[in-house]
């Protein structure tokens, strides 16, 4: 159970690192445009906002990686909770698919992390 929890936490960290790359560097490129269904004009107008959002995703990824490297269960719980909150908020304000892409993996990792105690 402990190994699966850490594996899922690692997947959530990778997912948020990929969000960082897309939002900070690929927002106005074809992959970013198609992933978020944006027009080139909208992507240009919102590029700075996307970069800021990408930076926050990077902080989430860094915190989750830190929790795994330092074996800090409480830190892992904190950052997984942050991802869950962000996923729920994104689902409520932007698109319900965000819940499944972002919150569900974090909920699974969090649940297993809490069970292992």
Residue, then its C-alpha position, 0 to 999 in steps of 0.5 A: x500500500x505504501x509503495x502504491x501511495x508513493x507511486x501515485x504521488x509521483x504520478x501526480x508530481x509528474x502530471x503537475x510538472x507537465x502542466x508547468x511545461x505546457x502552461x509556461x512554454x507551450x501555451x501558444x504552441x499547437x499542443x497548448x492551443x489544442x489541449x486547452x481549446x484556445x485560439x491563438x489570439x486568446x492564448x497570446x492575451x492570456x500567456x502571462x496568466x498561463x505562465x503564472x499558473x504553470x509556476x504554481x503547478x511547478x511548486x506543487x510538483x516540487x513539494x510532492x517530489x520533496x515529500x517523496x525524497x525526504x520521506x515526509x508523510x505530512x508534507x505529502x499529505x499537505x501537497x496532495x490536499x493542495x492538488x485536490x483543492x485546486x482540482x475541485x476549484x478548477x472543476x467548479x470554475x473552468x471544466x468538470x474534466x479538471x476534477x478527473x484529470x487533477x483531483x482524482x489521482x491526488x485523491x487516490x494517492x491521498x487516500x492510500x497515504x492516509x491508509x498506510x498509517 
